[in-house]
Amino acid sequence: MHTRTADPAHLVDASPRARWRLPDTPVAARLARRFVTEFLGNLIHDGAPDRAGLDHRSVLIVSELVTNAVVHGQPPIDLAVVWTPTDAELRIDVHDRGDGPCGAPAVRGEASPDAESGRGLFLVAQTAARWGIGHRQPYGTHAWAEVVA
């Protein structure tokens, strides 16, 4: 089951934002892609710039970060996105409750052609303007990426 919440309207920062709780199953990445696509589609009404390249990059990044949370983390998995109009930037945050090691992420450029994994963070690193992985307080992992329009 997934839930969707909006941040309180009384926030000083009026940047469009959304949050979702995702299931701890392989369907989470598909839902995350759909949510981000819908969120970006709503930005057209808010005067956002052309989203063509932003859509593709954002969907790829959210898919990889959520997949990593499902495979390596523990539920629940939370996805948050924030559009910053002044910077024409989309911030993607994925949180899970896993307690695994969280040092420097392994970014492998060349996985074996037969390998089923090992390419995701490389794709994120090549696609995002900035990104990272760290601990989430009081527990869990926080993966994030910023995509510029």
N, C-alpha and C positions, 0 to 999 in steps of 0.2 A: 504494500500500500504506500502511496506517496501523498504528501500533503503539500499545500502551497500556502504561503503566508506573505503578506506585504508588510513592510516596515511601517511603524507608526507615522502618521501624517505630520506629527509635531517635530520631526527631525529638522535640524537647522539645514542640513545638506538636502537639497531637493532633487538630487540626482535620481533618475528612475532606477529602481532596484526590485529584485524579487528573490524569494527563497523557496526551496523545495526540499522535502525529505524524500529520499529515494529508497527503494527496496534493496536489500542485500542479495540481489540475484542478477544474472546476466542481462535482464531486461532494463536494468538501471541506466545503462549507457544509451539505449534507444530513447528512453524517457527523457534523459538529460538533453539529448540532441533536439528532441521535439520542444522541450521547454525553452531552450535557448533560441531556437528558431522563432518560436512564438513571441518571446520577449523582444527580439530584434525586429520582428515584424511590427510590433506595437510602437517602435521608435519612429517609424515613418510619420505617424500622426503627431509626434513631438518635434518634428523638424530635424531629425538626425540626417547625417550625410548619406550618400549612396552606400548601401550595405553589402553590395555584391561580394567583394573579397572578404569583408568582415564576417559574413555568414559562414562561408566555407572554412575559414581559419578557426573561428570560434567553435563551430560544431566539431571539427577534428580535435581540438584541444580538450573540450569538455568530455568528449567520448573517451579519450586516453586517460584523463585524470580520474574520471569516475570508474573506468574499468580497473585501474590500479587500486582504487579504494575497495572495490568489490573483491578483487583477487587477493590483495595483501593486507587489507584492513579488517575492521570489525564494525558491525552495525551499531547505531544507525549511520547512514551516510547523508550528509547535508550538502546541498549545492546552493550557492548564492551568486548572483550576478549584479553588477552595478555599472550603469552607463554614466560616464563623466563627459557631459557635452563640451565643456571648455577644453578638454584634452582630446576629444573624439576617441575615447578609449573605453573598452569593455573590460572590466575586472571579473575574473572567474575564480571562485573559491570553492574548494571541495574539502570537507572535513569528515573524518571517520573516527571511531573510538579505539582503533588499534593501538597497541603499545609496543610495536616492533621498533627496531633501530631506525633512527632517522638522521643519519649522517648525510654526507653529500650523496645526492641521488646518482645512481648508475646510469650514465647516458652512453649507450653503445651505438656507434655509428653503423656498424656492419654486423648484423646478426646472420647466422647461417641461413642460406636460402630455404632450408627445411625447418628452421625453428619457428614455432608458433608464437613466440613472444620475444621481447628484447628490442623492439623498435619504438615503442610508445613515447618514452621520454625524449628520445632523439628527435622525434617528430615535433613534440611540444617545444623543445629548445630551438628548432629551426623555424617554427611558425610564430611563436609569441615574441612580443617586444621585450618582455621581462617575465620571469617565472621563478618558482622556487618550491621547496618542500621543507617543512619544519614541524616542530612539535606544536600541538594545540594544548593550551592550558585548560583544565587541569590534567587532561589526558587526551591522547589521540594524535592524529596526524593532520596537518593542514597543507594542502597542495594548492597553489595559486598560479594564475597566469594573467597577463595583461595583453590585450590585443588592440592595436591602434588602427583606426579606420583609414 
